[in-house]
Amino acid sequence: MVNYGKMDTNTPIENLGFSTATQNALLQGDIKTLEDLLLVVRKGNLMKYRNIGKKKYDEVMDKLYEIQDSGYCKNLTLHARYEKQLADINEQIAIYEHAIQLLKAQRNVCQELLNRHAK
């Protein structure tokens, strides 16, 4: 269990109680403190980091909820529910944008085939 009594945004990632895999992934992404983590999460960029998938993302968000709910980190203002929703929406947009690119490429190939056939 993490002691939140002496926590602030300068608290090192190593002191937040993440699994070893999540802690290592955050540190490899140069996320060294709670403040660094909050900046990344607020920008909706956490899942863009190497080795941060859904499982680690959920662990991070659960931990941030836990810290927020503890009330000990007074300068933590997190709207994690909206941030998670925003991240999910951004992920869906990325999927749709990729699908659109594939459809445009397919359209271009069909158009090229039609042009060749018309000659």
Steps between C-alpha positions, in 0.01 A plus 500: 500500500626845411530764773338807348571715806816660361409502133502796265545542125881468540459146634715258297322240289681230699305607812153473346459124529480403133581150382861456393403482133294820513763682703772399252288605200437842657866551587607394149262769372683756718202527735678533832253675732129521566506842334659356183232232496218750545629714212503200268155379611344847471624525141347158425839367392563216744415218259735648242794398718685180422384199701192682637198303389149475637596295806774740614286799409219366721748439782626858476151647491386283794802619699428865416139456615628342821741789561231758424246327724751478788498882524864504614644647183344844534626638169368208298203600292412222265198457286598144422157380398484759224865444410441127460192568289701744290780246457247238391351743249846593370576130455177454301583805285843352423335173393253683276773719352698189412191342344442817296859488373452139393174584323660793318785277385250242379305773319819619330583150383147455360519837328835411347362167375201679346729752331715225354197308379349809337812554283 
